[in-house]
Amino acid sequence: MIWNDYKAQIQPIDITHITSQKIQLSILREDLIHPEISGNKYRKLKYNFIEAEKLGFKKLVTFGGAFSNHIAATAAAGKIHDFETIGIIRGEELIDKIDENPTLRFAKKCGMQLHFISREEYRKKDEIKFLDDLNTKYPDAYVIPEGGTNELAIKGCEEILYADCFDFDYIASAIGTCGTIAGLIESSKLHQKIIGFPSLKGNFIPKEIEKLTNKTNFTIFNEYHFGGYGKVSDDLITFVNDFKRINHIQLDPIYTGKMVFGIFELIKNHYFSDNSKILIVHTGGLQGIEGMNKLLKKKNKNIIE
C-alpha cells in the first residue's frame, strides 16, 4: 500500500516585491507527496481505496472531463493497487482523440477503461436512475464520485493539516468539488480562517460547503475564477510563470494558479493585517499543464513554462 501518513513540507514564499507589510506567506507542498497521485487527489482517494479493498471490490468506476486530475490520479492509483478502473468521461467527441489528450492517454496507459458519454447525459450522473443503471452495468464496482468528493475524501483531506500548520492564521485553498476545503475546515483550529478560491463561476460554493461541514470559519472569494473552470488569461499565465521563476514552484492554471493569484491580490490590497501568517495549500494538479499548453498553442497564446 502507498497510503502513508504524509506530512507535506512547508516552504516560505517571497512577497517582498508586492508588499512592505510584515506578512508571512508559506506554501504547503502537497504536490510533492507522490509523483502521479499528488496533492488533494492522494488525500481524496486514500480512504476510498482502503474502503473498496475492505469491502472486497477490485473494480472502481469514477467520472471526469478531458483533463481531469481525478481521472489521472484514479487510473494511477488503480494500477499501483491492482484495481481495475473505469472512467466515465464527459464528451462523446473525445472518443477518437485519446492519443491527442495527455490526461486520457495517461489514464489509458495505466489500464483505465474509458467510456465516453454525451455532456447532456453526464449532467445526470448524480441522478438516481443514472446511478441505478451504472450499478446494473457494473454490479461488482465501487463507485467514486466526480472529483472524488465524499465523506471518505473529506476524511483524507482532514489529514492535510498537521501540528506545524496550526501556527498559521489563514489557510488558503483552491476549490473544485469542495471536498478539500471541507476537510481543511474540519481539521482547522478555532483561531484559523480558511479562505477558498473557486475555479468555477457562480456563487453556489458556500452552500455546497455547508452540506459537508458544520463549521463556519471560512470565507470564499469568487473574483478569481478568470471566467470559469478551464478558463485562463494572459495575465494568469504570466503570473504562473513569474511565480515559478521567483519561487521555483510550479503552479497549475486551473486551480492553484488562480488561488495564488487571488492571495497576491488580497495582499496588495491590504486585506491581511500586519503580522498575519498565511499558508497556501498546493493541491497538485500539474498533470493538466501539458493539455492546457496544447490549447494555448492552438490559440497562439503564451504557454506555461
LODOTOR-411456 format. One line per field, with one value per residue: residue number from 0; residue in one letter; x, y, z of N, C-alpha, C in turn. Coordinates in Angstrom, 3 decimals, decimal comma. Layout:
N
pos (NUM:...)
code (A:...)
nx (X:...)
ny (Y:...)
nz (Z:...)
cax (X:...)
cay (Y:...)
caz (Z:...)
cx (X:...)
cy (Y:...)
cz (Z:...)
end
This chain:
305
pos (0:1:2:3:4:5:6:7:8:9:10:11:12:13:14:15:16:17:18:19:20:21:22:23:24:25:26:27:28:29:30:31:32:33:34:35:36:37:38:39:40:41:42:43:44:45:46:47:48:49:50:51:52:53:54:55:56:57:58:59:60:61:62:63:64:65:66:67:68:69:70:71:72:73:74:75:76:77:78:79:80:81:82:83:84:85:86:87:88:89:90:91:92:93:94:95:96:97:98:99:100:101:102:103:104:105:106:107:108:109:110:111:112:113:114:115:116:117:118:119:120:121:122:123:124:125:126:127:128:129:130:131:132:133:134:135:136:137:138:139:140:141:142:143:144:145:146:147:148:149:150:151:152:153:154:155:156:157:158:159:160:161:162:163:164:165:166:167:168:169:170:171:172:173:174:175:176:177:178:179:180:181:182:183:184:185:186:187:188:189:190:191:192:193:194:195:196:197:198:199:200:201:202:203:204:205:206:207:208:209:210:211:212:213:214:215:216:217:218:219:220:221:222:223:224:225:226:227:228:229:230:231:232:233:234:235:236:237:238:239:240:241:242:243:244:245:246:247:248:249:250:251:252:253:254:255:256:257:258:259:260:261:262:263:264:265:266:267:268:269:270:271:272:273:274:275:276:277:278:279:280:281:282:283:284:285:286:287:288:289:290:291:292:293:294:295:296:297:298:299:300:301:302:303:304)
code (M:I:W:N:D:Y:K:A:Q:I:Q:P:I:D:I:T:H:I:T:S:Q:K:I:Q:L:S:I:L:R:E:D:L:I:H:P:E:I:S:G:N:K:Y:R:K:L:K:Y:N:F:I:E:A:E:K:L:G:F:K:K:L:V:T:F:G:G:A:F:S:N:H:I:A:A:T:A:A:A:G:K:I:H:D:F:E:T:I:G:I:I:R:G:E:E:L:I:D:K:I:D:E:N:P:T:L:R:F:A:K:K:C:G:M:Q:L:H:F:I:S:R:E:E:Y:R:K:K:D:E:I:K:F:L:D:D:L:N:T:K:Y:P:D:A:Y:V:I:P:E:G:G:T:N:E:L:A:I:K:G:C:E:E:I:L:Y:A:D:C:F:D:F:D:Y:I:A:S:A:I:G:T:C:G:T:I:A:G:L:I:E:S:S:K:L:H:Q:K:I:I:G:F:P:S:L:K:G:N:F:I:P:K:E:I:E:K:L:T:N:K:T:N:F:T:I:F:N:E:Y:H:F:G:G:Y:G:K:V:S:D:D:L:I:T:F:V:N:D:F:K:R:I:N:H:I:Q:L:D:P:I:Y:T:G:K:M:V:F:G:I:F:E:L:I:K:N:H:Y:F:S:D:N:S:K:I:L:I:V:H:T:G:G:L:Q:G:I:E:G:M:N:K:L:L:K:K:K:N:K:N:I:I:E)
nx (0,844:0,460:-0,518:0,422:0,976:1,431:3,216:3,310:5,887:6,572:7,037:8,651:7,402:8,421:7,411:8,242:8,367:5,828:4,672:5,180:4,367:4,424:4,057:3,742:4,084:3,533:3,860:2,243:3,518:1,862:1,847:4,093:3,906:3,440:4,441:2,509:0,003:-0,764:-1,041:-4,310:-5,701:-4,474:-5,104:-7,930:-8,441:-7,327:-8,799:-11,020:-10,016:-9,027:-11,416:-12,802:-11,198:-11,474:-14,151:-14,076:-13,993:-12,577:-12,708:-13,139:-15,246:-15,431:-15,752:-15,174:-13,731:-12,050:-9,475:-9,125:-7,799:-8,535:-9,340:-6,880:-5,345:-6,829:-6,630:-3,854:-3,532:-5,104:-3,632:-1,309:-2,347:-3,508:-6,182:-8,979:-9,912:-12,443:-13,340:-15,801:-16,272:-16,763:-18,134:-18,639:-17,282:-14,642:-13,845:-12,304:-9,981:-8,153:-5,362:-4,419:-4,819:-3,250:-3,983:-6,049:-4,663:-2,648:-4,220:-5,333:-2,981:-2,344:-4,141:-6,834:-10,211:-11,921:-14,956:-17,056:-19,481:-22,307:-22,412:-24,822:-25,917:-24,004:-24,483:-26,447:-25,352:-25,490:-28,019:-30,631:-31,590:-29,553:-27,388:-28,432:-28,587:-25,889:-24,943:-26,198:-24,913:-22,263:-22,043:-20,211:-18,550:-16,950:-18,077:-16,817:-17,382:-17,471:-14,496:-13,846:-15,027:-16,470:-17,640:-15,479:-13,406:-13,260:-12,461:-9,882:-8,752:-8,744:-6,396:-4,447:-3,575:-1,293:0,561:2,515:1,161:-0,769:0,090:-0,496:-2,506:-4,261:-5,498:-5,215:-6,956:-7,524:-10,650:-12,716:-14,673:-15,279:-14,526:-11,875:-11,528:-13,491:-12,446:-10,168:-11,366:-12,672:-10,487:-9,139:-8,092:-9,624:-8,746:-8,142:-8,711:-10,206:-9,646:-11,089:-10,794:-12,631:-12,526:-14,549:-17,266:-19,740:-21,984:-22,469:-20,872:-20,470:-22,877:-22,604:-20,376:-21,419:-23,008:-21,201:-19,771:-20,148:-18,857:-17,991:-15,866:-14,851:-14,118:-15,117:-13,755:-14,893:-13,877:-11,777:-11,809:-11,339:-13,150:-14,252:-14,332:-11,508:-10,917:-8,556:-6,221:-4,019:-2,778:-2,953:-1,382:1,089:1,488:1,676:4,021:5,889:5,774:6,861:9,446:10,459:10,063:10,594:8,626:6,133:2,940:-0,455:-2,702:-5,450:-6,371:-4,456:-2,931:-4,817:-5,726:-3,394:-2,839:-5,085:-4,566:-2,234:-3,330:-5,073:-3,223:-1,824:-3,862:-4,138:-5,678:-4,999:-3,904:-0,996:1,636:0,243:-0,046:0,054:-0,932:-0,614:-2,189:-0,837:-2,376:-1,617:-2,231:-0,707:-0,471:-2,239:-1,142:0,216:-1,854:-3,293:-1,361:-1,272:-3,748:-3,407:-1,326:-2,585:-4,159:-2,336:-1,285:0,553:2,396:2,506:5,424)
ny (-1,215:2,258:4,166:6,273:8,202:11,103:14,103:17,128:19,247:22,551:25,590:28,734:31,755:34,297:37,574:40,126:41,798:42,659:43,776:45,804:45,150:43,383:40,422:36,935:34,524:31,256:28,010:24,906:21,955:19,882:18,897:17,393:14,893:12,524:11,274:10,774:10,653:13,100:15,721:16,911:14,846:12,472:12,501:12,400:9,980:8,062:6,891:6,002:4,008:2,253:1,557:0,353:-1,898:-3,153:-3,875:-5,767:-5,169:-5,044:-3,474:-0,216:2,567:5,787:9,383:12,049:14,907:15,848:16,670:15,873:15,889:14,084:11,779:11,008:10,539:8,522:6,455:5,992:5,242:2,971:1,264:0,928:-0,330:-2,566:-2,495:-2,719:-0,117:2,165:4,802:7,212:9,389:12,800:13,928:12,861:13,395:13,014:10,440:9,508:10,813:10,163:9,640:12,128:13,570:14,329:13,654:11,697:9,851:9,102:7,962:5,775:4,364:3,572:1,593:2,154:1,773:3,608:5,241:7,041:9,583:11,622:15,193:16,069:13,717:13,278:15,273:14,201:12,496:12,303:11,618:9,417:7,403:7,275:6,401:3,978:2,577:2,494:0,888:-1,448:-2,040:-2,247:-4,167:-5,159:-3,148:-0,480:2,730:5,932:9,345:12,218:14,099:12,928:13,567:12,769:11,497:9,960:11,037:13,608:12,928:12,043:14,455:15,918:15,206:16,706:19,016:19,489:19,530:21,688:23,332:24,617:26,946:29,004:31,810:31,989:29,680:28,816:27,678:26,237:25,628:23,030:20,618:20,959:19,176:19,161:21,694:21,414:19,374:20,704:22,761:21,251:20,163:22,374:24,817:26,750:29,410:29,841:30,926:29,712:30,219:30,278:29,686:29,487:27,633:27,558:29,296:31,290:31,599:29,538:28,018:28,409:27,285:24,642:23,882:24,095:21,859:19,916:20,385:21,514:23,624:27,104:28,754:30,006:31,775:32,746:33,622:34,809:36,113:35,370:33,466:33,695:33,612:31,124:27,483:25,926:28,149:30,629:33,406:35,783:37,284:35,595:33,389:34,640:35,361:32,805:31,859:33,797:33,396:30,851:31,373:33,085:31,698:29,043:27,107:25,190:26,072:25,143:26,130:25,973:25,545:25,971:28,136:30,202:30,487:31,318:33,654:35,114:35,334:36,929:39,282:40,008:40,500:42,680:44,509:45,031:43,348:41,607:41,904:43,414:41,197:38,898:35,406:33,302:30,359:28,652:26,015:23,738:22,008:20,246:18,867:19,255:17,714:18,549:20,622:20,133:19,521:21,969:23,684:22,744:23,605:26,370:26,865:26,351:28,566:30,499:31,649:32,735:30,244:27,963:27,854)
nz (0,000:-0,780:0,801:2,856:5,883:5,113:5,758:4,518:3,202:4,377:2,808:2,519:0,913:-1,273:-0,961:-1,066:-3,229:-3,686:-1,455:1,500:3,908:7,053:6,568:6,641:4,262:3,230:1,647:1,440:0,457:-0,903:-3,405:-3,738:-2,568:-3,934:-7,114:-9,149:-8,014:-6,714:-4,202:-3,341:-4,549:-3,849:-1,136:-1,231:-2,495:-0,862:1,480:0,135:-1,558:0,384:1,652:-0,486:-0,948:1,529:1,427:-0,476:-3,183:-6,485:-8,584:-9,870:-10,489:-11,878:-12,531:-14,909:-16,701:-19,803:-19,059:-16,482:-13,245:-11,325:-12,748:-13,889:-11,550:-10,260:-12,114:-12,011:-9,309:-9,297:-10,941:-9,402:-7,121:-8,095:-9,017:-11,164:-13,270:-14,293:-16,289:-16,616:-19,061:-19,789:-22,761:-25,851:-28,175:-27,746:-28,102:-30,238:-29,829:-27,919:-27,916:-28,506:-26,296:-23,355:-20,680:-20,873:-22,387:-20,611:-18,561:-19,917:-20,483:-17,941:-17,636:-17,373:-18,331:-20,697:-21,011:-22,991:-22,739:-23,653:-23,080:-22,143:-21,029:-19,111:-17,270:-15,770:-13,980:-11,201:-10,646:-9,497:-11,278:-13,207:-11,627:-10,735:-13,173:-13,694:-11,610:-12,324:-14,709:-13,865:-11,538:-9,782:-8,979:-7,228:-6,666:-7,193:-6,714:-9,014:-9,080:-6,722:-4,315:-1,314:1,880:2,759:1,289:2,372:4,939:4,347:3,433:5,739:6,880:5,752:7,112:9,790:12,928:12,591:10,876:12,285:13,341:11,712:10,686:8,564:6,184:2,886:0,013:-3,220:-4,933:-6,089:-6,233:-3,597:-1,587:-0,591:0,694:2,620:4,207:5,176:6,647:8,611:10,037:10,929:13,406:16,101:15,981:13,376:9,999:7,115:3,747:0,584:-2,966:-5,650:-8,718:-10,408:-11,940:-10,339:-7,463:-5,717:-4,102:-1,182:-0,099:-0,903:0,572:3,130:3,219:3,749:6,053:9,433:10,520:10,475:9,879:7,464:4,413:1,188:-1,922:-4,815:-6,998:-8,611:-10,686:-13,332:-15,459:-15,331:-14,987:-16,347:-17,835:-18,765:-18,696:-20,340:-18,370:-16,139:-16,969:-17,246:-14,587:-13,324:-14,533:-13,699:-10,940:-10,721:-11,653:-9,667:-7,222:-7,726:-7,917:-9,366:-10,494:-11,295:-13,967:-13,576:-10,977:-8,601:-9,575:-9,961:-7,360:-5,922:-7,303:-6,495:-3,726:-3,778:-4,837:-2,776:-0,770:-1,874:-1,825:0,831:2,455:4,494:7,860:9,475:10,409:9,903:9,298:6,645:5,042:2,103:0,415:-1,681:-4,032:-6,007:-9,230:-11,498:-13,741:-15,657:-17,082:-19,512:-21,316:-21,229:-22,312:-24,944:-25,878:-25,604:-27,393:-29,830:-29,973:-30,330:-28,022:-25,066:-23,296:-20,455:-18,692)
cax (0,000:1,198:-1,276:1,149:0,540:2,387:3,171:3,959:6,853:6,137:8,090:8,341:7,206:8,917:6,407:8,818:8,170:4,438:4,199:6,141:3,756:5,065:3,193:4,462:3,360:4,189:3,088:2,286:3,844:1,126:2,134:5,300:3,772:3,524:4,633:1,358:-1,242:-0,279:-1,933:-5,600:-6,189:-3,959:-5,890:-9,310:-8,516:-6,767:-9,769:-11,910:-9,355:-8,989:-12,776:-13,111:-10,489:-12,085:-15,437:-13,838:-14,048:-11,322:-13,037:-13,575:-15,836:-15,499:-16,190:-14,337:-13,617:-10,913:-8,192:-9,402:-6,769:-9,103:-9,265:-5,478:-4,897:-7,517:-6,020:-2,525:-3,699:-5,614:-2,511:-0,415:-3,019:-4,084:-7,625:-9,473:-10,541:-13,303:-13,607:-16,921:-15,693:-17,689:-17,851:-18,505:-16,388:-13,259:-13,619:-11,247:-8,895:-7,450:-3,912:-4,093:-5,088:-2,273:-4,621:-6,714:-3,607:-2,022:-5,178:-5,400:-1,702:-2,425:-5,085:-8,224:-11,153:-12,563:-16,274:-17,431:-20,914:-22,607:-22,409:-26,186:-26,053:-23,071:-25,101:-27,378:-24,556:-25,826:-29,429:-30,827:-31,701:-28,220:-26,592:-29,001:-28,135:-24,450:-24,792:-26,624:-23,861:-21,038:-22,512:-19,072:-17,647:-17,055:-18,251:-16,264:-17,995:-16,619:-13,604:-13,533:-15,559:-17,485:-17,225:-14,144:-12,463:-13,110:-11,634:-8,499:-8,298:-8,506:-5,019:-3,511:-3,000:-0,662:0,930:3,199:0,209:-1,699:0,659:-0,912:-3,798:-5,092:-5,183:-5,830:-7,094:-8,365:-11,890:-13,375:-15,910:-15,438:-14,082:-10,608:-11,712:-14,286:-11,501:-9,337:-12,220:-12,903:-9,287:-8,556:-8,270:-10,574:-8,193:-7,786:-9,706:-9,946:-10,078:-11,191:-10,804:-13,242:-12,141:-15,812:-18,014:-21,012:-21,977:-23,084:-19,872:-20,715:-23,944:-22,052:-19,505:-22,287:-23,515:-20,105:-19,213:-20,951:-18,028:-18,248:-14,674:-14,320:-14,525:-14,932:-13,512:-15,363:-13,432:-10,531:-12,004:-10,890:-14,161:-14,842:-13,481:-10,778:-10,643:-7,343:-5,948:-2,587:-2,298:-2,790:-0,227:2,282:1,644:2,156:5,417:6,694:5,829:7,835:10,784:10,894:9,994:10,955:7,481:5,183:1,507:-1,268:-3,524:-6,871:-6,677:-3,504:-2,531:-5,867:-5,763:-2,251:-3,090:-6,030:-3,846:-1,362:-4,177:-5,544:-2,080:-1,567:-4,980:-4,082:-6,741:-4,448:-3,257:0,418:1,991:-0,567:0,677:-0,840:-0,440:-1,248:-2,120:-0,610:-3,163:-1,140:-2,906:0,253:-0,575:-3,085:-0,429:0,518:-3,082:-3,583:-0,408:-1,690:-4,841:-2,867:-0,552:-3,536:-4,684:-1,175:-1,156:1,693:2,199:3,067:6,816)
cay (0,000:3,526:5,169:6,656:9,409:12,130:15,477:17,857:20,287:23,945:26,361:30,170:32,402:35,673:38,561:41,466:42,606:43,117:44,447:46,118:44,685:42,258:39,261:35,697:33,664:29,964:27,077:23,509:21,273:18,636:18,420:16,560:13,670:11,369:11,803:10,604:10,789:14,153:16,717:16,539:13,592:11,424:12,534:12,002:8,576:7,169:6,098:5,334:2,767:1,375:1,059:-0,562:-3,153:-3,741:-4,438:-6,848:-4,737:-4,925:-2,644:1,127:3,416:7,193:10,315:13,222:15,518:15,514:16,973:15,680:15,396:12,943:10,623:10,611:10,003:7,249:5,463:5,670:4,505:1,650:0,467:0,619:-1,203:-3,706:-2,340:-2,387:1,202:2,552:6,234:7,727:10,657:13,781:14,366:11,776:13,810:12,677:9,000:9,260:11,765:9,758:9,777:13,554:14,172:13,752:13,081:10,447:8,939:8,581:7,085:4,537:3,674:2,969:0,483:2,569:1,678:4,908:5,197:8,424:9,841:13,000:16,168:16,065:12,546:13,436:16,153:13,394:11,462:12,206:11,242:8,034:6,479:7,119:5,574:2,627:1,960:2,254:-0,277:-2,619:-2,314:-2,621:-4,570:-5,530:-1,999:0,557:3,994:7,147:10,462:13,155:14,848:12,101:14,122:12,122:11,556:9,374:12,014:14,668:12,337:12,084:15,840:16,392:14,856:17,637:19,883:18,844:20,451:22,897:24,162:25,291:28,242:29,999:32,461:31,726:28,547:29,107:26,522:26,274:24,871:22,403:19,987:21,373:18,174:19,545:22,792:20,889:18,683:21,717:23,424:20,301:19,926:23,643:25,216:27,840:30,721:29,882:31,208:29,034:31,065:29,443:30,339:28,566:27,690:27,578:30,546:31,176:31,892:28,385:27,278:28,370:26,339:23,299:23,624:23,922:20,482:18,997:20,684:22,412:24,743:28,292:29,614:30,084:32,872:32,379:34,734:34,384:37,060:34,965:32,244:34,036:33,274:29,819:26,297:25,723:29,429:31,300:34,658:36,068:37,749:34,433:32,615:35,421:35,234:31,448:31,771:34,647:32,738:29,757:31,956:33,676:30,766:27,694:26,238:25,167:26,101:24,812:27,299:25,749:25,620:26,657:29,422:31,176:30,698:32,127:34,976:35,766:35,658:38,074:40,467:40,377:41,091:44,002:45,384:45,158:42,580:40,993:42,835:43,153:40,003:37,733:34,234:32,680:29,107:28,222:24,570:23,373:20,784:19,440:19,175:19,691:16,897:19,234:21,703:19,745:19,694:23,391:24,274:22,393:24,506:27,726:26,935:26,429:29,932:31,385:32,350:32,362:28,969:27,806:27,429)
caz (0,000:-0,790:1,548:4,051:6,594:4,706:6,265:3,432:3,527:4,345:2,157:2,502:-0,383:-1,318:-1,375:-0,851:-4,436:-3,806:-0,238:2,560:5,149:7,743:6,373:6,347:3,328:3,017:0,828:1,876:-0,792:-1,106:-4,755:-3,731:-1,780:-4,826:-8,470:-10,037:-7,243:-5,828:-3,625:-2,766:-5,138:-2,965:0,107:-1,500:-2,906:0,161:2,241:-0,806:-1,971:1,546:1,848:-1,586:-0,691:2,716:1,024:-1,426:-4,579:-7,227:-9,738:-9,488:-11,526:-11,492:-13,569:-15,097:-18,018:-20,660:-18,426:-15,060:-12,325:-10,613:-13,642:-13,983:-10,265:-10,008:-13,001:-11,485:-8,052:-9,645:-11,452:-8,277:-6,158:-8,810:-9,194:-12,490:-13,195:-15,409:-16,261:-17,408:-19,494:-20,350:-24,127:-26,829:-29,253:-27,380:-28,240:-31,221:-29,585:-26,692:-28,061:-28,599:-24,989:-22,424:-19,486:-21,247:-22,834:-19,395:-17,884:-20,701:-20,279:-16,598:-17,683:-17,184:-19,446:-20,868:-21,633:-23,273:-22,822:-24,047:-21,994:-21,595:-20,170:-17,997:-16,269:-14,984:-13,301:-9,781:-10,521:-9,038:-12,408:-13,795:-10,724:-10,761:-14,431:-13,546:-10,736:-13,101:-15,701:-13,148:-10,204:-8,939:-8,929:-6,199:-7,382:-6,594:-7,433:-9,749:-8,202:-5,564:-3,073:-0,477:3,286:2,901:0,740:3,378:5,992:3,878:3,358:7,109:7,232:5,112:8,147:10,947:14,012:12,132:10,118:13,187:13,718:10,732:10,902:7,398:5,315:1,595:-0,861:-4,412:-4,750:-7,221:-5,750:-2,185:-0,629:0,038:1,644:3,738:5,082:5,840:7,648:9,695:10,853:11,368:14,803:16,313:15,646:11,961:8,976:5,859:2,635:-0,602:-4,263:-6,606:-10,129:-11,136:-11,900:-9,632:-6,027:-5,056:-3,319:0,273:0,229:-1,075:1,720:4,306:3,188:4,069:7,374:10,271:10,950:9,653:9,855:6,100:3,539:-0,212:-2,840:-6,137:-8,028:-9,265:-11,486:-14,691:-16,446:-15,066:-14,994:-17,586:-18,498:-18,323:-19,397:-20,467:-17,064:-15,265:-17,434:-16,863:-13,130:-13,017:-14,967:-12,810:-9,630:-10,842:-11,796:-8,394:-6,093:-8,181:-7,643:-10,478:-10,226:-12,460:-14,301:-13,341:-9,544:-7,708:-10,140:-9,671:-5,916:-5,503:-7,877:-5,602:-2,485:-4,048:-4,990:-1,438:-0,048:-2,446:-1,442:2,293:3,107:5,703:8,779:9,751:11,196:9,526:8,789:5,657:4,469:0,858:0,197:-3,087:-4,190:-7,133:-10,489:-12,511:-14,950:-16,623:-17,770:-20,890:-22,093:-21,341:-23,248:-26,297:-26,225:-25,725:-28,637:-30,940:-29,999:-30,416:-26,739:-24,239:-22,619:-19,122:-18,871)
cx (0,875:0,578:-0,617:0,575:1,529:2,128:3,985:4,866:6,222:7,294:7,717:8,237:7,660:7,810:6,926:8,605:6,740:3,937:5,358:5,578:4,539:4,105:4,050:3,591:4,175:3,273:3,323:2,395:3,193:1,395:3,311:5,110:3,763:3,618:3,413:0,015:-0,998:-1,405:-3,237:-6,156:-5,689:-4,825:-7,309:-9,434:-8,126:-7,835:-10,821:-11,307:-9,309:-10,361:-13,154:-12,445:-11,103:-13,397:-15,301:-13,936:-12,645:-11,529:-13,596:-14,146:-15,848:-15,725:-15,202:-14,335:-12,306:-9,562:-8,255:-8,202:-7,244:-9,041:-7,828:-4,998:-5,540:-6,926:-4,655:-2,623:-4,222:-4,515:-1,598:-1,030:-3,735:-5,609:-7,918:-10,206:-11,302:-13,618:-14,753:-16,549:-16,731:-17,249:-17,611:-17,507:-14,930:-12,888:-12,491:-10,028:-8,075:-5,956:-3,469:-4,216:-4,164:-2,880:-5,254:-5,692:-2,918:-2,939:-5,278:-4,133:-1,672:-3,424:-6,539:-9,022:-11,924:-13,876:-16,786:-18,942:-21,133:-22,608:-23,783:-26,383:-25,173:-23,669:-26,071:-26,671:-24,875:-27,283:-29,566:-30,872:-30,340:-27,375:-27,109:-28,548:-26,651:-24,196:-25,215:-25,535:-22,580:-21,396:-21,377:-18,075:-17,972:-17,073:-17,692:-16,816:-16,979:-15,770:-13,231:-14,194:-16,704:-16,963:-15,820:-13,074:-12,204:-12,246:-10,168:-7,941:-8,106:-7,064:-3,989:-2,802:-2,434:-0,115:1,553:2,267:-0,688:-1,145:0,160:-2,304:-4,788:-4,573:-5,926:-5,843:-7,888:-9,589:-12,392:-14,707:-16,117:-14,954:-12,828:-10,814:-12,553:-13,385:-10,613:-10,126:-12,401:-11,688:-8,643:-8,867:-9,161:-10,044:-7,937:-8,991:-9,287:-10,484:-9,990:-11,353:-11,350:-12,684:-13,382:-16,516:-19,332:-20,849:-22,536:-22,151:-20,163:-21,791:-23,471:-21,166:-20,332:-22,905:-22,479:-19,496:-20,143:-20,157:-18,166:-17,041:-14,045:-14,891:-14,193:-14,761:-13,813:-14,795:-12,287:-10,651:-11,609:-11,872:-14,797:-13,847:-12,809:-10,436:-9,377:-7,197:-4,439:-2,008:-2,056:-1,568:1,065:2,547:2,221:3,637:6,337:6,849:6,848:9,260:11,315:11,021:10,366:9,876:6,513:3,748:0,766:-2,221:-5,001:-7,238:-5,670:-3,060:-3,530:-5,917:-4,611:-2,345:-4,018:-5,386:-2,975:-2,181:-4,691:-4,429:-1,821:-2,650:-5,136:-5,257:-6,267:-3,750:-1,782:0,566:1,083:0,329:-0,292:-0,175:-1,274:-1,109:-1,966:-1,254:-2,759:-1,802:-1,991:0,161:-1,395:-2,380:-0,171:-0,698:-3,438:-2,638:-0,745:-2,803:-4,343:-2,076:-1,457:-4,087:-3,581:-1,005:0,153:1,394:2,817:4,446:7,220)
cy (1,258:4,546:5,469:7,930:10,538:13,457:16,313:18,961:21,671:24,795:27,845:30,715:33,856:36,613:39,991:42,375:43,111:43,848:44,755:45,717:43,521:41,066:38,054:34,815:32,401:29,061:25,649:22,641:19,893:18,049:17,456:15,196:12,407:11,889:11,726:10,777:11,897:14,970:16,160:15,247:12,393:11,336:12,016:10,512:7,609:6,292:5,456:4,013:1,766:0,754:0,053:-1,921:-3,898:-4,450:-5,531:-6,468:-4,738:-4,110:-1,317:1,856:4,845:8,058:11,467:13,727:15,170:15,724:16,763:15,143:14,126:11,674:10,109:9,949:8,660:6,142:5,024:4,846:3,098:0,729:0,018:-0,431:-2,386:-3,680:-2,125:-1,056:1,515:4,036:6,597:9,163:11,540:14,184:13,225:12,113:13,432:11,238:8,672:10,144:11,415:10,023:11,231:14,251:13,548:13,101:11,735:9,405:8,292:7,602:5,735:3,704:2,979:1,815:0,864:2,362:2,999:4,749:6,626:8,556:11,306:13,921:16,248:14,900:12,676:14,297:15,392:12,402:11,294:11,809:9,751:7,055:6,224:6,177:4,138:1,882:1,618:1,015:-1,568:-3,036:-2,802:-3,029:-4,890:-4,387:-1,058:1,900:5,162:8,333:11,339:13,969:14,102:12,526:13,301:12,166:11,010:10,304:13,139:14,177:12,374:13,488:16,469:16,131:15,765:18,491:19,050:19,921:21,757:23,852:24,994:26,596:29,360:30,543:32,131:30,498:28,779:27,869:26,867:25,401:24,334:21,849:20,148:20,341:18,569:20,633:22,334:20,156:19,643:22,432:22,521:20,162:21,209:23,920:26,463:29,196:30,890:30,191:30,489:29,910:30,257:30,237:29,365:28,744:27,724:28,908:30,331:31,387:30,746:27,672:27,276:27,366:24,898:22,925:23,356:22,532:19,497:19,228:21,631:23,628:25,901:29,222:29,662:31,297:32,480:33,647:34,266:35,205:36,554:33,664:32,448:33,575:31,924:28,684:26,125:26,999:30,054:32,601:34,831:36,505:36,573:33,619:33,330:35,294:33,875:31,311:32,604:34,008:31,608:30,302:32,463:32,633:29,324:26,667:26,339:25,181:25,631:25,981:27,161:25,977:26,487:28,008:30,518:31,511:31,595:33,534:35,770:36,191:36,894:39,362:40,938:41,035:42,506:45,010:45,503:44,476:42,019:42,039:42,471:41,936:38,793:36,637:33,430:31,434:28,746:26,710:24,306:22,015:19,952:19,862:19,540:18,885:17,602:20,302:21,362:19,945:21,154:24,059:23,944:23,319:25,929:27,893:27,062:27,846:30,976:32,255:31,934:31,088:28,986:27,190:26,390)
cz (0,000:0,153:2,893:4,665:6,302:5,409:5,288:3,970:3,437:3,850:2,134:1,085:-0,289:-1,801:-1,206:-2,053:-4,571:-2,564:0,704:3,920:5,746:7,716:6,024:5,457:3,084:2,199:1,315:0,634:-0,894:-2,486:-4,808:-3,070:-2,637:-6,257:-9,373:-9,334:-6,222:-5,222:-3,100:-3,366:-4,332:-1,714:-0,121:-1,817:-1,790:0,823:1,342:-1,281:-0,811:1,786:0,761:-1,367:0,492:2,360:-0,033:-2,888:-5,194:-8,503:-9,250:-10,694:-11,018:-12,718:-13,712:-16,519:-18,691:-19,996:-16,919:-14,275:-11,626:-11,460:-13,706:-12,693:-9,953:-10,863:-12,467:-10,203:-8,314:-10,131:-10,314:-7,356:-6,797:-8,790:-10,671:-12,380:-14,480:-15,259:-17,182:-17,775:-20,183:-21,767:-25,097:-27,930:-28,990:-27,691:-29,209:-30,993:-28,338:-26,796:-28,186:-27,250:-23,938:-21,186:-19,800:-21,710:-21,628:-18,686:-18,597:-20,513:-18,920:-16,546:-17,497:-18,470:-19,527:-21,624:-21,769:-23,401:-23,179:-22,828:-21,332:-20,633:-18,929:-16,885:-15,358:-14,066:-11,825:-9,549:-10,212:-10,202:-13,046:-12,941:-10,658:-12,015:-14,355:-12,696:-11,435:-14,085:-15,043:-11,719:-9,233:-8,785:-7,780:-6,922:-6,566:-7,375:-8,169:-8,765:-6,940:-4,275:-2,490:0,958:3,489:2,347:1,735:4,531:5,603:3,865:4,740:7,533:6,575:6,158:9,288:11,873:13,522:11,392:11,025:13,739:12,813:11,044:9,793:6,652:4,008:0,708:-2,105:-4,163:-6,082:-6,759:-4,242:-1,161:0,122:1,072:2,831:4,727:5,851:6,931:8,861:10,610:11,362:12,834:14,898:15,851:14,152:11,066:7,690:4,733:1,339:-1,879:-5,312:-8,019:-11,014:-10,935:-11,165:-8,144:-5,189:-4,082:-1,818:0,680:0,087:0,106:2,974:4,363:3,729:5,450:8,121:10,747:9,968:9,534:8,467:5,377:2,110:-1,054:-4,260:-7,290:-8,892:-10,063:-12,952:-15,771:-16,250:-15,196:-16,365:-18,326:-17,898:-19,097:-19,511:-19,128:-16,117:-15,671:-17,069:-15,376:-12,754:-13,387:-14,088:-11,437:-9,646:-10,908:-10,460:-7,291:-6,432:-7,806:-8,816:-9,956:-11,471:-12,736:-13,946:-11,882:-8,781:-8,247:-9,823:-8,187:-5,459:-6,087:-6,958:-4,288:-2,676:-4,181:-3,627:-0,631:-0,555:-2,063:0,074:2,989:4,445:6,562:8,958:10,664:10,935:8,981:7,920:5,092:3,245:0,752:-1,301:-3,326:-5,401:-8,430:-11,634:-13,801:-16,038:-17,443:-19,237:-21,793:-22,290:-22,335:-24,693:-26,777:-26,442:-27,009:-29,848:-31,096:-30,125:-29,175:-26,044:-23,500:-21,226:-19,255:-17,842)
end
